[in-house]
């Protein structure tokens, strides 16, 4: 089967919600041609879409290295690092954005996104607070403070943790 037919089949799988089948097709293509920026980019985008940003980093790093002129590779990689918890690498990529010709208005949007923790991290800490796991919640929030010192959301989470009574984590 030709590469185009495999990509079309993968797209159909994605559209029908058969993500594992699409991932298998993308990875099959990459076994044949690992330095394929389009396929690496599509695989990374899908992994982000289904909530696996840390897995998305490797193929997106390859796509970005091979085709840095493609702004989608840069955006996807920045998002994967941010959602995967590597805020420092995401901020490094943001600084490269101007050199890549990303318009200032878009850079501003990404700067704003990187000033707040990912929604999944906020939900995780909120759950720790709600379940009374003060020590674990405090550790998690203090780590967030290190990455997002100006974030109103993080400050509010810290205040909630500090208002909790000390209990033993279970």
N, C-alpha and C positions, 0 to 999 in steps of 0.2 A: 504494500500500500504506500502511496506517495506521502511525503511530508504534509502536503496541503490537505489530503484526505484525512490524515490522522488529526491534524489541527481542527478540521471541520467536525470530525467525530467528537473530539474533546470539547469543542464549543457546545455541541448538542448535549453532551453529558452535563456540562455546567448549567445550561439552560433548564434541564430537566431535574436538577438537584442531585445528580449522580456524581458527586465531587470526587469520591475515591476512584471511580473509573476514569475520570478526566486526569487526575493526578497520575494514575498508572500510565496513561497514554503519553503525557508530557515527559515523565521520567524515562519511558521507553525510548522516546526520541532523543533525549539527552544522553542516553547510554551510547547511541550511535554517533551523535555530534554534540559533545558536551559544551562546546564553545559557541552555542547558538543563542544570541542575545534575545531574540523574539520569544523562543520557547522558555528560556529561563525567566524572562519577564512575565510571561503568561502564568507559569507555574507559581512564581512568587506572588503575583496578584491574587491568584486563587487561594493560596495559603493564607494570605492576609484576610481575604473575604470570609473564610470559614473559621477565623479565629486562631490561626496558628502562625503568628507573625515571626516567632523565633525560627521556625523552619523555613520561613520565606527569605530570611536574610541571605543565606548562601547563594541561592539562585539569583537573587536580586543584585548581590555584589558582583556576580559574574556578568549579568546583563549590563550593569552600570559601567564596569571596567571595559567591556567590549564596545559599548555604544553610549559614551557619556553625553553625546550630543542629543540623545533622546530624552526630553524632559520627563517622560513617564517613568523611565528607569530611576531617575533621581527622586521623584516624588514617592514612588513605591518603596524605595530603599529607606528614605527618611521615615515614612509611615511605619514600616516594619520595625525599624530600630526603636521608634517611639513606643509603639504598642507592645513591643517585646521587652521593654524596660531598659534599653540602653540609651538613656537620654543624652549622654555625653557624645556618643557617635552621631545621634540625630542632630545635635547642635553643630557638630563639625560639618555635617552635610549641609546644614542650613547656611553656614558661612560660605560654603563653596557655591551656593546657589547664584549669587551675584556674578561670580566668575563664569558660570554656565549660561548666563544671559536670562535667568529667571526674572520676570518683571517684579519691580519693587512691591507692587500691591499684593502679588502672590506671596512674596517673601514675608510680608507683614502678617498674612493669614497664618502661615506656618510658624512664625515667631509666636503668635498668640496661642496656637495649638500646643507649642512646646513649653508654654508657661504654665500649663495645667497638666496634672497626671492623667494617664489614660483612664477612661471610664471603668474599665475592669479593675484597676488598682483601687479606685475610690470605692467601688462596690465591695471589694474584699475587705478593706479596712473598716468600712461601715458595718459589715457583717460581724467582724471581730468585736467591734464596740457593742453592737446589739446583743451579742451572745455573752458579753461580760468578760471577755478575755483581755483584761487591761494591759498586762505586761506585753503580750504579743502585739496588741494594737498599738501600744506606745512605741515599741521598736519599729513597727512598720511605718507609723506616722513620722517618726523622727528621721527615718530614711527618706521619706517623701520630702520633708523639710529641707534636707540637704540638696535634693535635686530641684525643688520648686520653692525656694525661700519666699517668694513674693505672692504665692498663690493664695487667694482668699479661701478657696475650698480646703486647702491643706491646713491653713490656720484654723479654720472652723473645726476640722477633724481633730487637730491637736487640742483645742479647747474642750471638745467633747471627751477625749481620752483623759485629760487632766481632771475633769470633773467626776470621773468614775471613781468608785471606791476600789481599793486594791483587793483583788481576789486571786485565788490560785487558778492558773490556767489548767484546763483539763485536757 
